[in-house]
Amino acid sequence: MSSSSTTLPLCTNKTLSSSFTNSSFLAKPSQLFLHGRRSQSFKVSCNANNVGEHDKNLEAVDRRNVLLGLGGLYGAANLAPLAANASPIPPPDLKSCTKAHINKDDEVSYSCCPPQPEDIDNIPYYKFPSMTKLRIRPPAHAADEEYIAKYQLAISRMRALDKDPFDPIGFKQQANVHCAYCNGAYRIGGKELQIHFSWLFFPFHRWYLYFYERILGSLIDDPTFGLPYWNWDHPKGMRIPPMFDNEASSLYDQNRNQNHRNGTIIDLGHFGKETQIPQLQIMTNNLTLMYRQMVTNAPCPSQFFGERYFLGVDPKAQGTIENIPHTPVHIWTGDTPRQKHGEDMGNFYSAGLDPVFYCHHANVDRMWNEWKLIGGKRRDISDKDWLNSEFFFYDENRNPFRVKVRDCLDSKKMGYDYAPMPTPWRNFKPIRKATAGKANTGAIPPVSKVFPLTKLDRAISFSINRPSSSRTQQEKNEKEEILTFNNVKFDDTQYIRFDVFLNVDKTVNADELDKAEFAGSYTSLPHVHGDSTANITNVTFKLAITELLEDIGLEDEETIAVTLVPKEGGDGVSMCSVEIVLVDC
């Protein structure tokens, strides 16, 4: 029995009212979501780096510069924790909000920055209003005519507010919230703020939808109005909801992929190219992906939410649901065939211009609730740096507020809940095997002979030693076995997807994911992390495999076979090393 893991060294404001003042745009932007296609191989640099996350953060963000750059929303209460470790993340500095960029060459043609409150230094914390009835969010595909008419009216009235382009509750200003937070408009102490690819993803979008929903309800004088959710995790919801596909409706957006209308089944693993897979197999793959992302690969908070975010350090580890199906739904819906940057849904800066965006994210938010119901160690993060991180929003009365992550953990306490729908993926564990018995690990090269990998331009297989075999149930409960791909580098102006299988060789049929050997996938929308002008992203990709090994019957094996299958952009993917480690949840 092996006792060690195998590792290789290697955002022009104008005045809305007397309550708002102008702002200027000075900071250098970064880039996100360029739908360019380039084939590129990278020189693999795999130097050992033993610096801890805390120390790396302090290197990347000079404390003095951060503190000197703090303006606007920052009082003494924020300075202490920021000085201590640049975390928790404070709300964005509205005074330094700048033009958002799509990529290093193309800036967004309009300002995504919100109007500034007059008393910018004294923004209060939000307090939930009293309520007598929960707002219930219904599944979009099952909404009745009365609900649809009400929703259309609310969106029409929100769009009408755009006659004043600086009304913070207007349709475009609400869309700009996402643009500012996601396309490099906001900065703190000179460092770009990004709410994707880390543990900020779920709480930011929950707060965003909360205020958006309340604005819509106020516009139709219905405090009980709830946003619909796109129920893409259920076969009946695996298509654009009909209410959004009516061209005469305020819910329609012309910047959608026209090939994906009229009841086309969505591919929750869509990677930018159309496939010839039968619809039944697509739906089967969808349920398999949901099981893997919600159950197998997310036994611990860090896998589900994504990992810690340090301001000034590019976020590198997204959670399972952000990876899939969140990202593929964006790219599948966006008008990639006709629009330069995949607008609207296919790009962070423009996604909020499509009403279906909020319906999509309502289901993403619902997954947060559903995940915790599965049990085990699936619970909210207890780290105070996450709980005390903050965002900035306007409420339905156009009042500005600061909010904290810790106040959004319970949707019912926030005043809303989801209409129940079955979750068939809960019982969709893949049991059909692609191979009988154990793969011949002696017939494939060891990990040391394959990595570092300069490009993933074809399917590759390798064998790798496990840190421990034949673990007891108690040992499994205490530590999760994680297959970890270190220093995965790729051209971030490309769409990336590759799949991972265990106990098969490179001849595996990668179109059929409903196999016990399918471990998971990595996806990436075209974007650029942080302030770098280079188009190279460096991430860590982790897959929890404890349950998988049980299902395949490999618990007692010291060495297992792993196969990587590129689906898109593989020729621009390099990896330094692969290891299997045991981690605490």
Secondary structure, DSSP 8 states (H G I E B T S, - for coil): ---S-----------SSTTEE-----S-------------------------HHHHHHHHS-HHHHHHH--SS--HHHHHHHHHHS-S-----GGG----BSSSS-B-SS-----EESSTT---B------SS-EEE-BGGG--HHHHHHHHHHHHHHHHGGGSTT-TTSHHHHHHHHHHHHTT--EETTEE---SSSTTHHHHHHHHHHHHHHHHHHHTT-TT----B--TTSGGGSS--GGGS-TTSTT--SSB-GGG-TT----TT--SS-----HHHHHHHHHHHHHIIIIIT-SSHHHHHB----TTS----B-HHIIIIIHHHHHHHB-TTTSTT-TTTTSTTTGGGSTHHHHHHHHHHHHHHHHHHH-TT------HHHHT-EEEEE-TTS-EEEEEGGGGS-HHHHTEEE-----GGGG------SSSS---GGGS-BHHHH-SBS---S-EEEEEE-S--S--HHHHHH-EEEEEEEEEEEETTS-EEEEEEES--TT--TT---STTEEEEEEE-S---TT--S-EEEEEEEEE-HHHHHHHT-TT-SEEEEEEEEEESGGGEEB-EEEEEEE--
